[in-house]
Amino acid sequence: MAVGNQISTPTDSQIALIDANIGNIDSVASALRYLGLDFRLASSAEELVNVSHVILPGVGAFRAGMAALDSHGLISPLRALSRSGESKLLGICLGMQLLGDHSEEGDCDGLAIMPFQVRRLPQPSTGTIKVPHVGFTSVAGYQTSGLFSGLGDAADFYFTHSFAVHEIDRPANLGWSQHGTEFIAAFDAGNICGAQFHPEKSQSNGLQLLKNFLDQ
């Protein structure tokens, strides 16, 4: 599972992994350790001081995710970090969706860090496509730079989701995938990045994407 050259990363005190009881923390932490990184678990605003990279993983329902961030006092700090441009933020799966303005799931507002809406994947009336979308699927259409460096023209990643983002009203390097309909699988908008898939479960491609995020 080699992922290229040794990463030039910030120190352990500068990488924060959000722990608000909404994400698969153990899997993401294992991936970071595999890359040789130390990091802090951040469950409060105080633990987001002086960080250069923040990872927001998430699984489950949108409204529950926002409620968990609110209960930990993390909504305002995450918004402030995104506005300052001093820290890079990566949302994973539900964490990516929470970066948006609003979700159909639970009719709930998000962090409003990125201008997009989250909508349910359509369930075709016929055929073999099922929702939720679970498994490895190809992602393509991106520029092979930044978050997508070293991934070639297309790469497979592991998905598990029923809702998705279909357009972003802001310039960004977009990776696209398809499950009944086309949707945005990942984006790189400078200091704000998102991955609908789980890089921590996507073998060497996912490790490369995490490395790219932390190496910027």
VOLUM-636590 format. One record per atom (N, C-alpha, C, O): residue in three letters; x, y, z. Coordinates in steps of 0.1 Angstrom, whole numbers, padded with zeros to 4 digits, always signed. Layout:
N
AlaXYZ;...
//
This chain:
216
Met+0008-0012+0000;Met+0000+0000+0000;Met+0009+0013+0000;Met+0006+0022+0007;Ala+0019+0012-0008;Ala+0028+0024-0008;Ala+0021+0036-0015;Ala+0013+0034-0024;Val+0024+0048-0010;Val+0017+0060-0015;Val+0027+0070-0018;Val+0025+0082-0016;Gly+0038+0066-0025;Gly+0047+0076-0030;Gly+0057+0080-0020;Gly+0060+0073-0010;Asn+0063+0092-0021;Asn+0074+0097-0013;Asn+0069+0100+0001;Asn+0057+0102+0004;Gln+0079+0101+0010;Gln+0076+0105+0024;Gln+0069+0118+0024;Gln+0073+0128+0017;Ile+0059+0119+0032;Ile+0051+0131+0033;Ile+0058+0142+0041;Ile+0065+0139+0051;Ser+0057+0154+0036;Ser+0062+0166+0044;Ser+0051+0172+0051;Ser+0043+0181+0045;Thr+0048+0169+0063;Thr+0036+0172+0070;Thr+0039+0182+0082;Thr+0050+0183+0086;Pro+0028+0188+0086;Pro+0029+0196+0098;Pro+0032+0187+0110;Pro+0031+0175+0109;Thr+0035+0193+0121;Thr+0038+0185+0134;Thr+0025+0180+0139;Thr+0014+0183+0135;Asp+0027+0171+0150;Asp+0015+0165+0155;Asp+0005+0175+0161;Asp-0007+0172+0162;Ser+0010+0186+0166;Ser+0001+0196+0172;Ser-0007+0204+0162;Ser-0015+0212+0166;Gln-0004+0202+0150;Gln-0011+0210+0139;Gln-0022+0202+0132;Gln-0029+0208+0124;Ile-0023+0189+0133;Ile-0033+0181+0127;Ile-0044+0177+0136;Ile-0041+0171+0147;Ala-0056+0181+0133;Ala-0067+0178+0142;Ala-0077+0168+0135;Ala-0081+0171+0124;Leu-0081+0158+0142;Leu-0091+0148+0137;Leu-0104+0151+0146;Leu-0103+0148+0158;Ile-0114+0156+0140;Ile-0126+0159+0148;Ile-0133+0146+0154;Ile-0136+0137+0146;Asp-0135+0146+0167;Asp-0141+0135+0174;Asp-0154+0140+0181;Asp-0153+0144+0192;Ala-0165+0139+0173;Ala-0178+0144+0179;Ala-0188+0132+0179;Ala-0200+0134+0179;Asn-0182+0120+0179;Asn-0191+0108+0179;Asn-0200+0106+0167;Asn-0211+0101+0168;Ile-0195+0111+0155;Ile-0203+0110+0143;Ile-0195+0103+0132;Ile-0200+0102+0121;Gly-0182+0099+0135;Gly-0174+0093+0124;Gly-0167+0081+0129;Gly-0166+0077+0140;Asn-0161+0074+0119;Asn-0153+0062+0121;Asn-0139+0067+0125;Asn-0130+0066+0116;Ile-0137+0071+0137;Ile-0125+0077+0141;Ile-0113+0067+0141;Ile-0102+0070+0136;Asp-0116+0054+0145;Asp-0105+0044+0145;Asp-0099+0042+0131;Asp-0087+0041+0130;Ser-0108+0041+0121;Ser-0103+0038+0108;Ser-0094+0050+0102;Ser-0084+0048+0096;Val-0099+0062+0104;Val-0092+0074+0100;Val-0079+0075+0107;Val-0068+0078+0101;Ala-0079+0073+0120;Ala-0067+0074+0129;Ala-0057+0063+0124;Ala-0045+0066+0124;Ser-0062+0051+0121;Ser-0052+0041+0116;Ser-0046+0045+0103;Ser-0034+0042+0101;Ala-0054+0051+0094;Ala-0048+0055+0081;Ala-0037+0066+0083;Ala-0027+0066+0077;Leu-0040+0075+0092;Leu-0030+0086+0095;Leu-0017+0080+0101;Leu-0006+0084+0098;Arg-0019+0070+0110;Arg-0007+0064+0116;Arg+0001+0056+0106;Arg+0013+0056+0106;Tyr-0006+0050+0096;Tyr+0000+0043+0086;Tyr+0009+0052+0078;Tyr+0020+0048+0073;Leu+0005+0064+0076;Leu+0012+0075+0069;Leu+0024+0080+0078;Leu+0031+0089+0073;Gly+0025+0076+0090;Gly+0035+0080+0099;Gly+0032+0093+0106;Gly+0042+0101+0109;Leu+0020+0096+0108;Leu+0016+0109+0113;Leu+0011+0109+0128;Leu+0004+0099+0131;Asp+0014+0119+0135;Asp+0008+0121+0148;Asp-0003+0132+0146;Asp-0002+0140+0137;Phe-0013+0132+0155;Phe-0024+0141+0154;Phe-0031+0142+0167;Phe-0028+0134+0177;Arg-0040+0152+0169;Arg-0048+0153+0181;Arg-0062+0150+0177;Arg-0067+0154+0167;Leu-0069+0144+0187;Leu-0084+0143+0186;Leu-0090+0156+0191;Leu-0086+0160+0202;Ala-0099+0162+0184;Ala-0104+0175+0187;Ala-0119+0173+0190;Ala-0127+0170+0181;Ser-0123+0175+0202;Ser-0138+0174+0206;Ser-0143+0187+0211;Ser-0154+0188+0216;Ser-0135+0198+0211;Ser-0139+0211+0216;Ser-0132+0222+0208;Ser-0122+0219+0201;Ala-0137+0234+0210;Ala-0131+0245+0203;Ala-0117+0248+0207;Ala-0108+0251+0199;Glu-0114+0245+0219;Glu-0100+0247+0224;Glu-0090+0238+0218;Glu-0078+0242+0216;Glu-0094+0227+0213;Glu-0085+0217+0206;Glu-0083+0220+0192;Glu-0076+0213+0185;Leu-0090+0231+0187;Leu-0088+0235+0173;Leu-0079+0248+0172;Leu-0079+0254+0161;Val-0073+0251+0183;Val-0064+0263+0182;Val-0050+0259+0177;Val-0045+0248+0180;Asn-0045+0267+0168;Asn-0032+0265+0162;Asn-0031+0252+0154;Asn-0021+0244+0156;Val-0041+0249+0146;Val-0040+0238+0137;Val-0039+0242+0123;Val-0045+0252+0119;Ser-0032+0234+0115;Ser-0031+0237+0101;Ser-0040+0228+0092;Ser-0043+0232+0081;His-0043+0216+0097;His-0052+0207+0089;His-0062+0201+0099;His-0059+0197+0110;Val-0075+0201+0094;Val-0086+0195+0102;Val-0093+0185+0093;Val-0096+0188+0082;Ile-0095+0173+0099;Ile-0103+0163+0092;Ile-0116+0161+0099;Ile-0116+0158+0111;Leu-0127+0162+0092;Leu-0140+0160+0098;Leu-0147+0148+0092;Leu-0153+0149+0081;Pro-0145+0136+0098;Pro-0152+0124+0093;Pro-0167+0124+0098;Pro-0170+0130+0108;Gly-0175+0116+0091;Gly-0189+0115+0096;Gly-0196+0103+0089;Gly-0194+0100+0078;Val-0204+0097+0097;Val-0213+0086+0092;Val-0227+0089+0099;Val-0228+0095+0110;Gly-0238+0084+0093;Gly-0251+0085+0099;Gly-0259+0096+0093;Gly-0256+0101+0082;Ala-0269+0101+0100;Ala-0278+0111+0095;Ala-0273+0125+0097;Ala-0266+0128+0106;Phe-0277+0133+0087;Phe-0273+0147+0087;Phe-0277+0155+0099;Phe-0268+0162+0105;Arg-0290+0155+0103;Arg-0294+0162+0114;Arg-0287+0158+0127;Arg-0283+0167+0135;Ala-0285+0145+0129;Ala-0278+0141+0141;Ala-0263+0145+0140;Ala-0257+0149+0151;Gly-0257+0146+0128;Gly-0244+0151+0127;Gly-0242+0165+0131;Gly-0233+0169+0138;Met-0252+0174+0127;Met-0251+0188+0130;Met-0254+0190+0145;Met-0248+0198+0152;Ala-0263+0182+0151;Ala-0266+0183+0165;Ala-0253+0179+0173;Ala-0251+0185+0184;Ala-0246+0169+0169;Ala-0234+0165+0176;Ala-0223+0176+0175;Ala-0217+0179+0186;Leu-0221+0182+0164;Leu-0212+0193+0163;Leu-0216+0204+0172;Leu-0207+0211+0178;Asp-0229+0207+0172;Asp-0234+0218+0181;Asp-0232+0215+0195;Asp-0228+0224+0203;Ser-0234+0203+0199;Ser-0233+0199+0214;Ser-0218+0200+0218;Ser-0216+0202+0230;His-0209+0198+0209;His-0195+0200+0212;His-0189+0214+0210;His-0177+0216+0212;Gly-0198+0223+0206;Gly-0194+0237+0204;Gly-0184+0238+0193;Gly-0175+0247+0193;Leu-0186+0230+0182;Leu-0177+0230+0171;Leu-0181+0238+0159;Leu-0174+0240+0149;Ile-0194+0242+0158;Ile-0199+0248+0146;Ile-0192+0261+0143;Ile-0187+0263+0132;Ser-0192+0270+0153;Ser-0186+0283+0151;Ser-0171+0282+0148;Ser-0166+0289+0139;Pro-0163+0274+0155;Pro-0149+0272+0153;Pro-0146+0267+0139;Pro-0136+0272+0132;Leu-0154+0258+0134;Leu-0152+0252+0121;Leu-0154+0263+0110;Leu-0147+0264+0100;Arg-0165+0271+0112;Arg-0168+0281+0103;Arg-0157+0292+0103;Arg-0153+0297+0092;Ala-0152+0295+0115;Ala-0141+0305+0116;Ala-0128+0300+0109;Ala-0121+0308+0103;Leu-0125+0288+0111;Leu-0113+0282+0105;Leu-0114+0283+0090;Leu-0104+0286+0083;Ser-0126+0280+0084;Ser-0127+0280+0070;Ser-0126+0294+0064;Ser-0121+0296+0053;Arg-0131+0304+0072;Arg-0131+0317+0067;Arg-0117+0323+0067;Arg-0113+0331+0059;Ser-0109+0319+0078;Ser-0096+0325+0079;Ser-0086+0321+0068;Ser-0077+0328+0065;Gly-0088+0309+0063;Gly-0079+0304+0053;Gly-0066+0299+0058;Gly-0057+0295+0051;Glu-0064+0299+0071;Glu-0052+0295+0078;Glu-0051+0280+0080;Glu-0040+0275+0082;Ser-0062+0274+0079;Ser-0063+0259+0081;Ser-0069+0253+0069;Ser-0079+0258+0063;Lys-0065+0241+0066;Lys-0072+0233+0055;Lys-0081+0223+0062;Lys-0078+0217+0072;Leu-0093+0222+0056;Leu-0104+0214+0062;Leu-0108+0203+0052;Leu-0111+0206+0040;Leu-0109+0191+0056;Leu-0113+0180+0048;Leu-0125+0173+0054;Leu-0124+0168+0065;Gly-0137+0173+0047;Gly-0148+0166+0052;Gly-0149+0152+0045;Gly-0148+0151+0033;Ile-0152+0142+0053;Ile-0153+0128+0048;Ile-0167+0123+0049;Ile-0172+0123+0060;Cys-0173+0118+0038;Cys-0186+0111+0038;Cys-0196+0121+0044;Cys-0198+0132+0038;Leu-0203+0118+0055;Leu-0212+0128+0061;Leu-0205+0141+0064;Leu-0211+0151+0063;Gly-0192+0140+0067;Gly-0185+0152+0070;Gly-0184+0162+0058;Gly-0184+0174+0060;Met-0183+0156+0046;Met-0183+0164+0034;Met-0197+0171+0033;Met-0198+0183+0030;Gln-0208+0163+0035;Gln-0221+0168+0033;Gln-0224+0179+0043;Gln-0231+0189+0040;Leu-0219+0178+0055;Leu-0221+0188+0066;Leu-0215+0202+0062;Leu-0219+0212+0068;Leu-0205+0202+0053;Leu-0199+0215+0049;Leu-0209+0223+0041;Leu-0206+0235+0040;Gly-0220+0217+0036;Gly-0229+0225+0027;Gly-0239+0233+0034;Gly-0239+0235+0046;Asp-0248+0239+0026;Asp-0258+0248+0031;Asp-0270+0241+0037;Asp-0275+0245+0047;His-0274+0230+0031;His-0287+0223+0035;His-0287+0209+0030;His-0281+0206+0019;Ser-0294+0201+0037;Ser-0296+0187+0032;Ser-0311+0183+0032;Ser-0319+0187+0041;Glu-0315+0176+0022;Glu-0329+0171+0022;Glu-0331+0161+0033;Glu-0342+0159+0038;Glu-0320+0154+0037;Glu-0321+0145+0048;Glu-0324+0152+0061;Glu-0316+0159+0067;Gly-0336+0151+0066;Gly-0340+0158+0078;Gly-0344+0172+0076;Gly-0346+0179+0086;Asp-0343+0177+0064;Asp-0346+0191+0061;Asp-0338+0200+0070;Asp-0344+0208+0078;Cys-0325+0199+0070;Cys-0316+0205+0080;Cys-0305+0213+0073;Cys-0299+0210+0063;Asp-0303+0225+0080;Asp-0292+0234+0075;Asp-0278+0228+0080;Asp-0277+0222+0090;Gly-0268+0230+0071;Gly-0254+0226+0075;Gly-0245+0237+0079;Gly-0250+0247+0084;Leu-0233+0235+0078;Leu-0223+0245+0083;Leu-0222+0257+0074;Leu-0216+0267+0078;Ala-0227+0256+0061;Ala-0227+0267+0052;Ala-0212+0272+0049;Ala-0210+0284+0048;Ile-0203+0262+0049;Ile-0189+0266+0046;Ile-0187+0265+0030;Ile-0180+0273+0025;Met-0194+0256+0024;Met-0194+0255+0009;Met-0208+0256+0004;Met-0218+0251+0010;Pro-0210+0263-0008;Pro-0223+0266-0013;Pro-0229+0254-0021;Pro-0227+0254-0033;Phe-0235+0244-0014;Phe-0241+0233-0021;Phe-0252+0227-0013;Phe-0253+0230-0001;Gln-0261+0220-0020;Gln-0272+0213-0014;Gln-0270+0198-0014;Gln-0263+0193-0024;Val-0275+0191-0005;Val-0273+0176-0004;Val-0287+0170-0007;Val-0297+0174-0001;Arg-0287+0161-0017;Arg-0300+0155-0021;Arg-0299+0140-0021;Arg-0288+0134-0023;Arg-0310+0134-0020;Arg-0311+0119-0020;Arg-0307+0114-0034;Arg-0311+0119-0044;Leu-0300+0103-0034;Leu-0297+0096-0046;Leu-0310+0090-0051;Leu-0318+0084-0043;Pro-0313+0091-0064;Pro-0326+0086-0069;Pro-0325+0070-0069;Pro-0315+0064-0072;Gln-0337+0064-0066;Gln-0338+0050-0067;Gln-0345+0046-0080;Gln-0357+0048-0081;Pro-0337+0040-0089;Pro-0344+0036-0102;Pro-0355+0026-0100;Pro-0354+0018-0091;Ser-0365+0027-0108;Ser-0377+0018-0106;Ser-0374+0004-0112;Ser-0380-0005-0108;Thr-0364+0003-0120;Thr-0359-0010-0126;Thr-0344-0010-0126;Thr-0337+0000-0124;Gly-0339-0023-0128;Gly-0325-0024-0129;Gly-0319-0029-0116;Gly-0325-0032-0106;Thr-0305-0030-0116;Thr-0298-0036-0104;Thr-0292-0025-0095;Thr-0287-0029-0085;Ile-0294-0012-0098;Ile-0288-0002-0090;Ile-0297+0000-0077;Ile-0309+0001-0078;Lys-0290-0001-0066;Lys-0297+0000-0053;Lys-0292+0012-0045;Lys-0280+0016-0046;Val-0301+0018-0037;Val-0297+0028-0028;Val-0299+0023-0014;Val-0310+0018-0011;Pro-0289+0024-0004;Pro-0277+0031-0005;Pro-0267+0026-0015;Pro-0267+0014-0019;His-0258+0035-0019;His-0247+0031-0028;His-0235+0026-0019;His-0230+0034-0011;Val-0232+0014-0020;Val-0221+0008-0012;Val-0211+0000-0021;Val-0215-0008-0029;Gly-0199+0003-0019;Gly-0188-0004-0026;Gly-0178+0005-0033;Gly-0180+0017-0032;Phe-0169-0002-0040;Phe-0159+0006-0047;Phe-0164+0010-0060;Phe-0171+0003-0068;Thr-0162+0023-0064;Thr-0167+0029-0076;Thr-0156+0039-0081;Thr-0149+0045-0074;Ser-0156+0040-0094;Ser-0146+0048-0101;Ser-0149+0063-0099;Ser-0161+0067-0100;Val-0139+0071-0097;Val-0140+0086-0096;Val-0131+0091-0107;Val-0120+0087-0109;Ala-0136+0101-0115;Ala-0128+0107-0126;Ala-0133+0121-0128;Ala-0141+0126-0121;Gly-0127+0127-0139;Gly-0131+0141-0143;Gly-0123+0152-0136;Gly-0126+0163-0139;Tyr-0115+0148-0127;Tyr-0107+0158-0119;Tyr-0094+0162-0126;Tyr-0090+0155-0135;Gln-0089+0173-0122;Gln-0075+0177-0126;Gln-0065+0170-0117;Gln-0067+0170-0105;Thr-0055+0164-0123;Thr-0046+0156-0114;Thr-0036+0165-0107;Thr-0024+0165-0110;Ser-0041+0173-0098;Ser-0033+0182-0090;Ser-0039+0183-0077;Ser-0051+0179-0075;Gly-0032+0189-0067;Gly-0038+0191-0054;Gly-0043+0179-0047;Gly-0035+0169-0046;Leu-0055+0178-0043;Leu-0061+0167-0037;Leu-0060+0154-0045;Leu-0060+0143-0040;Phe-0060+0155-0058;Phe-0060+0144-0067;Phe-0047+0141-0074;Phe-0046+0133-0083;Ser-0036+0146-0068;Ser-0023+0143-0074;Ser-0019+0129-0073;Ser-0022+0122-0062;Gly-0013+0123-0083;Gly-0008+0109-0083;Gly-0019+0099-0084;Gly-0016+0087-0081;Leu-0031+0103-0088;Leu-0042+0093-0089;Leu-0045+0089-0103;Leu-0055+0081-0105;Gly-0038+0094-0113;Gly-0041+0091-0127;Gly-0054+0098-0131;Gly-0059+0107-0125;Asp-0059+0093-0143;Asp-0071+0099-0148;Asp-0084+0094-0141;Asp-0094+0101-0142;Ala-0083+0083-0134;Ala-0095+0078-0127;Ala-0089+0069-0116;Ala-0079+0063-0117;Ala-0097+0068-0105;Ala-0093+0059-0094;Ala-0105+0054-0086;Ala-0116+0061-0086;Asp-0105+0042-0081;Asp-0116+0036-0073;Asp-0115+0040-0059;Asp-0104+0040-0053;Phe-0127+0043-0053;Phe-0128+0046-0039;Phe-0140+0039-0033;Phe-0149+0035-0040;Tyr-0140+0037-0020;Tyr-0151+0030-0013;Tyr-0162+0040-0008;Tyr-0159+0049-0001;Phe-0174+0037-0012;Phe-0185+0046-0009;Phe-0195+0038+0000;Phe-0197+0026-0001;Thr-0202+0045+0008;Thr-0215+0041+0014;Thr-0223+0053+0018;Thr-0221+0059+0028;His-0234+0055+0010;His-0242+0067+0012;His-0255+0066+0004;His-0256+0059-0005;Ser-0265+0074+0009;Ser-0278+0075+0002;Ser-0280+0089-0003;Ser-0290+0091-0010;Phe-0272+0099+0001;Phe-0274+0113-0003;Phe-0261+0117-0009;Phe-0250+0112-0006;Ala-0262+0128-0017;Ala-0250+0132-0024;Ala-0252+0147-0029;Ala-0262+0153-0028;Val-0240+0153-0033;Val-0240+0166-0038;Val-0239+0165-0053;Val-0231+0158-0059;His-0247+0174-0060;His-0247+0173-0075;His-0241+0185-0081;His-0238+0185-0093;Glu-0240+0196-0074;Glu-0233+0208-0080;Glu-0228+0217-0068;Glu-0234+0217-0057;Ile-0218+0224-0071;Ile-0212+0233-0061;Ile-0211+0247-0068;Ile-0205+0249-0078;Asp-0216+0257-0061;Asp-0217+0271-0066;Asp-0204+0278-0062;Asp-0205+0288-0056;Arg-0192+0272-0066;Arg-0180+0279-0063;Arg-0169+0271-0071;Arg-0170+0259-0072;Pro-0159+0278-0077;Pro-0149+0271-0085;Pro-0142+0261-0076;Pro-0137+0264-0065;Ala-0141+0249-0081;Ala-0134+0238-0074;Ala-0129+0228-0084;Ala-0136+0226-0094;Asn-0119+0220-0080;Asn-0115+0209-0088;Asn-0123+0197-0083;Asn-0123+0193-0072;Leu-0132+0192-0092;Leu-0142+0182-0089;Leu-0139+0168-0094;Leu-0134+0167-0106;Gly-0141+0158-0086;Gly-0141+0145-0090;Gly-0155+0139-0090;Gly-0163+0141-0081;Trp-0158+0133-0101;Trp-0172+0128-0103;Trp-0173+0113-0103;Trp-0164+0106-0106;Ser-0185+0108-0098;Ser-0188+0094-0099;Ser-0202+0092-0103;Ser-0209+0102-0105;Gln-0207+0080-0104;Gln-0220+0078-0109;Gln-0226+0066-0102;Gln-0220+0055-0100;His-0239+0067-0097;His-0246+0056-0092;His-0261+0059-0095;His-0268+0065-0086;Gly-0266+0055-0106;Gly-0279+0059-0111;Gly-0279+0073-0116;Gly-0287+0076-0126;Thr-0272+0082-0111;Thr-0270+0096-0116;Thr-0256+0100-0112;Thr-0249+0094-0104;Glu-0251+0110-0119;Glu-0238+0116-0117;Glu-0238+0124-0104;Glu-0248+0132-0102;Phe-0228+0123-0096;Phe-0227+0131-0084;Phe-0212+0135-0081;Phe-0203+0129-0087;Ile-0210+0145-0073;Ile-0197+0149-0070;Ile-0191+0140-0059;Ile-0196+0139-0048;Ala-0180+0133-0062;Ala-0174+0123-0053;Ala-0164+0130-0044;Ala-0162+0125-0033;Ala-0158+0141-0049;Ala-0148+0148-0041;Ala-0146+0161-0047;Ala-0148+0164-0059;Phe-0141+0171-0039;Phe-0137+0184-0044;Phe-0125+0190-0037;Phe-0123+0186-0025;Asp-0118+0199-0044;Asp-0107+0206-0038;Asp-0110+0221-0042;Asp-0108+0225-0053;Ala-0113+0228-0031;Ala-0116+0243-0033;Ala-0106+0251-0025;Ala-0110+0260-0018;Gly-0094+0248-0027;Gly-0083+0255-0019;Gly-0082+0250-0005;Gly-0077+0239-0003;Asn-0086+0258+0005;Asn-0084+0253+0018;Asn-0096+0244+0023;Asn-0095+0239+0034;Ile-0106+0243+0015;Ile-0117+0234+0018;Ile-0118+0223+0008;Ile-0119+0225-0004;Cys-0118+0210+0014;Cys-0119+0198+0005;Cys-0129+0189+0011;Cys-0133+0190+0022;Gly-0134+0180+0002;Gly-0144+0170+0006;Gly-0143+0158-0001;Gly-0138+0157-0013;Ala-0146+0147+0005;Ala-0147+0133-0001;Ala-0159+0126+0003;Ala-0161+0123+0015;Gln-0168+0123-0006;Gln-0180+0116-0003;Gln-0177+0101+0001;Gln-0184+0095+0009;Phe-0166+0096-0005;Phe-0162+0083-0002;Phe-0154+0083+0011;Phe-0151+0093+0017;His-0150+0071+0015;His-0141+0069+0027;His-0127+0066+0022;His-0123+0055+0019;Pro-0118+0076+0022;Pro-0104+0074+0019;Pro-0097+0064+0028;Pro-0089+0056+0024;Glu-0101+0064+0041;Glu-0095+0055+0050;Glu-0098+0040+0048;Glu-0092+0031+0053;Lys-0108+0038+0039;Lys-0112+0024+0036;Lys-0109+0021+0021;Lys-0114+0011+0016;Ser-0102+0030+0014;Ser-0100+0029+0000;Ser-0086+0025-0004;Ser-0082+0028-0015;Gln-0079+0018+0005;Gln-0066+0012+0002;Gln-0056+0023-0003;Gln-0056+0034+0002;Ser-0048+0020-0013;Ser-0037+0029-0016;Ser-0042+0042-0022;Ser-0036+0053-0020;Asn-0053+0042-0030;Asn-0059+0054-0035;Asn-0063+0064-0024;Asn-0061+0076-0025;Gly-0070+0058-0014;Gly-0074+0067-0003;Gly-0062+0072+0005;Gly-0063+0084+0009;Leu-0052+0064+0007;Leu-0040+0069+0014;Leu-0033+0080+0006;Leu-0028+0090+0012;Gln-0033+0079-0007;Gln-0027+0089-0015;Gln-0035+0102-0014;Gln-0029+0113-0013;Leu-0048+0101-0014;Leu-0056+0113-0013;Leu-0054+0120+0001;Leu-0053+0132+0002;Leu-0053+0112+0012;Leu-0051+0118+0025;Leu-0037+0124+0025;Leu-0035+0135+0031;Lys-0027+0118+0019;Lys-0014+0123+0018;Lys-0014+0136+0011;Lys-0007+0146+0015;Asn-0021+0137+0000;Asn-0022+0149-0008;Asn-0028+0161+0000;Asn-0022+0172+0000;Phe-0038+0158+0008;Phe-0044+0168+0016;Phe-0035+0173+0026;Phe-0034+0185+0028;Leu-0028+0164+0033;Leu-0019+0168+0044;Leu-0005+0174+0039;Leu+0002+0180+0047;Asp-0002+0171+0026;Asp+0011+0176+0021;Asp+0010+0190+0015;Asp+0020+0195+0011;Gln-0002+0196+0015;Gln-0004+0209+0009;Gln-0001+0220+0019;Gln-0001+0232+0016;
//
